[in-house]
Amino acid sequence: MKSKDGNGSSVVRIVIWLSALTLAFAAPPVALAGSSLDSRFQLVLTEENATFSIDGKDRHYTNGAQISLLSPRLQEGTFVDASMRWLGQNTPVFVRPGTTTDNRLEWLVLGQAIFTPEDHSRTNPSTNDRPYAGWLYSGLNLIQNQDDHVLTSLSLQAGFVGSWALGHQVQNNTHSLFGEQPARGWHYQLSNQFGFVATWNRDWRFNYEIGKDIFGNDYSWEFIPTVGLAAGNVYTYAQAGGIIRFGIGLKATWGPDPFPGPGYTGTAYFDSGRTESKWGYDFFAGAVGRLMAVNVFLDGNTLQNSRSVDKRVPVGDLLLGAELFCADRFRVDFVAVVRSPEFRQQRGPDTFGGVTAQFGL
């Protein structure tokens, strides 16, 4: 079904305004003794694109970008912290809080994902290929680090699928900027609809110290298994997997922080005060598999006629990458992903890469 592009600027303003109101009501006072990142906000920038991988093709999941703000450690007794502690004491959503519980609030200020078919030259795309679609959202992510052994996150994202998501404008304006051919089939993108997804993820850390390097820094390796659930009209799935990491200062993070959605369930949690190393780095590899019940970008619009394809229920990712941080100044990670075919007509796996940069404010 054809979908004409509308004026999306007002939609962006609505999303930003609603997000600002949410943060104003949810964010508690932040001042706590400890490492400097215990009392400072952190800016997190994420970009994923096929051009970041060796054999990446500009097709299917073509780009993801997000800006978020991670709070310092939440003070006990504030509304968000008290709510997380209550959930930990009375439900399995979070673990039972203790003296080492570190709760954080991440505000997903604004994010966008863009999906296209393989052939961008066709004005009327093939019905056997992935439909054009955009996803513009904002949200909140509650993160609990329990004694550096268990990490839990509960996230809610809400926004718009369709022309209001501005995928057409962002992709073709970027192509024009770099002298590339435009994608010509955006008039057949999914129709506008409100989208939401709630996700829950839990990771466990099994860390094993090895020794010291020539500078006296402790280095170790660890295994982090992970499970996750998602429910909504954008995504509904269950997944499990894990990563293996080797390096220095591993307890400052929990691995890479990729774009939210189906895939490895990393978070923006970063506190260099949990390690004695001024500099930290690690290399990691992992895999995650999931069972997809709903993927609006393959299934098509929820309550309207639209382009769609026959999705595959089991989907898996392989990932490889590295991280680097310097005290409380910055953290950066790079991850390369190989994703198995997501729909039955797809020819071969997809590959893409992602970069996350994080700064203490």
Helices and strands as residue ranges (DSSP letters): H 9-26, G 36-38, E 42-49, G 50-52, E 60-70, H 79-90, E 101-116, E 133-146, E 150-161, G 163-165, H 167-177, G 186-188, E 193-204, E 206-212, E 218-232, E 235-248, G 250-252, G 272-274, E 279-295, H 296-299, E 314-326, E 330-339, E 350-360
